[in-house]
Amino acid sequence: MSSTVPADLPRAFRPEPKLSAVPVQPTAKTRETLPAEQPARKTWTFITRPAGQLETVTCLPGCIVDHDSDRETPTFREDIWCMTANVEDLWLPVSHSGQKPEEDRLLSCSIRQDPFDRDMAKRVPHAVLEVMEDNFIEPLDPDGLATVILQLEGQLRQIRAVHAQLVELREQGRVQL
């Protein structure tokens, strides 16, 4: 006797599939194919200045900008922008012109979009790299950001070489003492 059910058998006569009481977890292979959860996109409206027209904006996915003031009062279109959260900030003591070192944020990166900017490169999502607090490289498209990453990797190799040289010199100094 065959265990398969004929395809033309009416639904009322088909046996119900047996459900497992134990939930099935996705395997590593299926987890890779599951779509990543996308951040919600906010859509909102504002009144433009000086025309007084109603405009609709859909935020960049993951936008962290509080647009309440943009919605509550007439706003210039060029003042609307969206931004994602920065990657983890790096804070290091930096001396400015020989002054006492102060903690400064270095190499902070986020994605930004200025939907009404005159510069077309800023109207689409682009990377903003804050090299040092209030000093930016922008707008970076994917190739531009990749170029900066390659340059930083090259600089990091040089810093590692200086580190190795410093360790060697310190070791030589201990031997001579």
Secondary structure, DSSP 8 states (H G I E B T S, - for coil): ---S--TTS-GGGS------SS-----HHHHHHS--------EEEEEBTTT--EEEEE--TT-----HHHHHS-B-GGG--EE---SS-EEEEE-STTS--EEEEEEEEEEEE-TT-SSHHHHS-EEEEEEETTEEEEEE-HHHHHHHHHHHHHHHHHHHHHHHHHHHHHHHHHHH-
